[in-house]
Amino acid sequence: MTTGHRTLSTVPPLAPPATWVAIDIAKDAHLVLIESGGKRQQRRLPNALESMQQFIAHLQALPQPVRIAFEPTGMYHRPLAYRLVTAGFDVCMVSSVTCARYREARYASRDKNDPKDARVILEVMQQGMTMRYVDPLLAGWHDVQEVAKTYWQVTLARTRVQHSLLTHFLPIYWPEFARYWRTSRSAQFITMLHAYPTPASITAVRCDEFVEAAWDAAGRKVGKRAWLTGVYELAEHSVALPIALESSAIATFRMRLQSFLDLSAQRTALEAQADALLGNEQRLSPAPNDSWNRSRVCAHDSRRSRRPPTLRTSSAVSKVLRARSREESIRPAARP
């Protein structure tokens, strides 16, 4: 796959930089420190297209080659880094931990500001303590990365809703029903609870009428009639607060239940997207004459053959991201 990054097979070893550029990333405007010919100059770079184009033209007029380093800050570095890599500059990253430790040792203080951070990034870069920057969009795995991150965010939101249901709502409205919570059957549990959020909503009808009405909401179960009968008997002796089914409190309870179901549907949709993105993935294939990689891939394929290929967590996406990152980075010499 062709990307906008330098590789060992296409570009000779980089010459020592004639110009060093350190960028302290921020939301609205970046702080740039440039060292060239023994002189340093500092400038403010607004996070705007016209400013970035002028900055790139200024860098192209400086002595070449130019090496640029920055400390990743959220996602605010992505637009600028993409344009710098596209323009052909050598772009690298510095670790936040490295910068913090170097700042403490260099200045004997934890005090920090933008000019000091830029100086720290510049000195760390000149000492070679950098990491190669690979732009996800140019490398071709931006979609996979976004699916993985969105999957994590949706799962995190779903877990928060789950905790609020189990620790806040159920102890008030139906504490006994919490015994039926199972992680693998969470959707059926929430669907049943959404249909019958309080014991009073069950005991308002006869047992046989409840069993017939709740048959579909209960989902697939062994001995469903006996289970529903047990739920009815449990509702008859519940210690839940006597709250009317039409109250605003029950409306908010059902709102949170629906949120859990919606987030579960979103997560299922993201799993389908991940399956579509990774369905024809060939990045885990071994390189020629590389027995070490071949053994790892064979082990991976054997594990896949013993379980369904459906993505259940974001770990599979992360594995592909790591495999792609290894391929895009400069590969070491082959093993003898």
Number of C-alpha atoms within 10 A of each C-alpha: 6 8 15 16 20 19 15 12 8 8 9 9 9 10 9 10 16 15 20 22 26 29 28 27 25 18 12 10 15 20 18 23 22 22 16 16 10 7 8 12 10 16 13 14 19 16 18 12 12 9 14 17 15 12 18 15 12 10 20 15 9 14 13 16 16 22 21 25 26 26 22 20 13 10 10 16 19 16 14 18 21 18 16 19 20 14 14 13 20 18 22 21 20 23 15 14 10 15 19 15 12 16 21 13 11 10 12 10 9 10 10 12 8 15 16 14 23 26 20 22 30 24 16 20 22 16 8 9 15 19 13 13 19 21 23 19 14 15 17 15 16 14 14 19 19 13 18 21 15 16 22 15 13 18 18 13 15 20 14 12 17 18 11 15 18 13 12 13 20 19 16 14 22 21 19 17 19 15 7 11 14 11 8 8 12 16 18 19 20 23 19 17 20 19 16 17 23 25 27 20 14 23 15 10 13 10 17 12 12 18 21 11 14 16 16 12 16 20 15 11 12 8 8 14 16 12 14 20 15 13 19 20 15 17 20 13 10 17 15 17 14 12 15 12 15 8 9 11 14 18 13 12 20 19 13 19 24 16 16 23 19 14 18 18 14 17 21 15 13 20 21 15 16 23 18 11 15 17 11 8 11 10 15 19 14 16 13 9 11 12 14 12 15 16 12 14 15 14 11 12 13 11 12 12 9 8 8 9 13 13 17 15 14 19 11 17 23 15 12 19 19 14 14 18 16 12 16 19 15 13 11 7 6 11 8 6
